[in-house]
Amino acid sequence: MAAVLLVLGFFLIWPVVLILLTSFNTAPDIFVGPRTWGLENWRLAFAEARIPGAIANTFMVWGLQFGIAMPVSVLIAWTLARTRVPFSHTIEFMFWVAYITPGGVIAWMLLLDPDIGYLNILARNLPFVDRSFFNIFSVSGIVWTGLMGNGIALKVMLLTPSFRNMDAALEEAARVGGSSTLRTMMRITIPMMISPIALVSALQIMRIFQSFETEFLLGVPIGFYVYSTLIFDLVRQYEPPRYGQATVLASITLIVLTLIIPLQRWILHRRRYTTLTSGFRPGLVGLGTLKWPIFSLFVILHLLLTVVPVSALVLGSFMIRTGYFQIDPVFTTWSPSRRPESRSRSRRASPPGTNRSTTRMGSC
């Protein structure tokens, strides 16, 4: 056991300590040369004019994603675990599939890019439509991509087993007392599930400063920076890289992480619930005529989570130049390196005025 703790301590605690120590190293190059110690990095980091905006953007994106994903995930988990919805276990398994499916950000860029997005191209071909309806390079695009990525799927995966293993005694008592199904869920079921909900919320709080890929690909092209992309910008966009300031900003995230456990314990100890029963009965609520409409909603949701993004990626992988349906030929099974004439033909077919973001998307 001691050896295990030493190994875990090295891989978990030492990187944190190293970041804190490096933040006080004021040497011009932190990797070579003698080390000098001081608070200059902290002063320069807090003097960065973009920090307040990046922090505000970070909490805004996180708040929008959490405010939408958590209620939806709780409702989905309750429906799968506590009602007789058709094929509930299959639907639950599909959330696992959605979570492990890669390429979500790229897929939605292919679908909703304002210039070459498949859905925008389809919309512009409709009568009396001469503009793009969707723009993935926006705050709403970042929030949507996060929700379709793991914002909903992960929470459903974690919450559904907890709802399924809950004793139905209190729910049955509430319904016998004349409470409706909705009122029972709000007054009995969800308060009983406050512990797993608080745990999932704590895991989500840890992602406030962790999320990077979506914000980098969709936010940086429009000048929208969050905390993680600002740290990356300090390291990669300056010469020499501002490692000292970047480590200071990374150290601040540790303060937020240390608040998660006390916050979770405070939420859990606000109320205490005791179930006076010796038997376990995982009762289910009948949906009546609503079971097939609810099942249809699940099908639509999984189309958005998995089928549509994967289809966009597969379609783009066979195109000469992704998003350009006016070139001839449109599709190919040859690698661009093996058919250089296709690359030159697609380059000549590019519309005038193509911007840099469109060029990057077109070569995906």
HELIX and SHEET records of a PDB file:
HELIX    1   1 ALA A    2  LEU A    8  1                                   7    
HELIX    2   2 GLY A    9  ILE A   13  3                                   5    
HELIX    3   3 TRP A   14  SER A   23  1                                  10    
HELIX    4   4 GLU A   40  PHE A   46  1                                   7    
HELIX    5   5 ILE A   51  ARG A   82  1                                  32    
HELIX    6   6 SER A   88  ILE A  100  1                                  13    
HELIX    7   7 GLY A  104  LEU A  112  1                                   9    
HELIX    8   8 TYR A  118  ARG A  124  1                                   7    
HELIX    9   9 VAL A  139  GLY A  146  1                                   8    
HELIX   10  10 LEU A  147  GLY A  151  3                                   5    
HELIX   11  11 ALA A  153  ARG A  164  1                                  12    
HELIX   12  12 ALA A  169  VAL A  176  1                                   8    
HELIX   13  13 THR A  181  THR A  184  1                                   4    
HELIX   14  14 MET A  185  THR A  189  3                                   5    
HELIX   15  15 ILE A  190  MET A  192  1                                   3    
HELIX   16  16 ILE A  194  ILE A  205  1                                  12    
HELIX   17  17 GLU A  213  GLY A  219  1                                   7    
HELIX   18  18 VAL A  220  ILE A  222  5                                   3    
HELIX   19  19 TYR A  227  ARG A  236  1                                  10    
HELIX   20  20 TYR A  243  THR A  258  1                                  16    
HELIX   21  21 ILE A  260  LEU A  268  1                                   9    
HELIX   22  22 GLY A  288  LEU A  290  5                                   3    
HELIX   23  23 LYS A  291  HIS A  302  1                                  12    
HELIX   24  24 LEU A  303  VAL A  307  3                                   5    
HELIX   25  25 VAL A  308  SER A  317  1                                  10    
HELIX   26  26 PRO A  340  ARG A  348  1                                   9    
HELIX   27  27 ARG A  356  GLY A  362  1                                   7    
END                                                                             
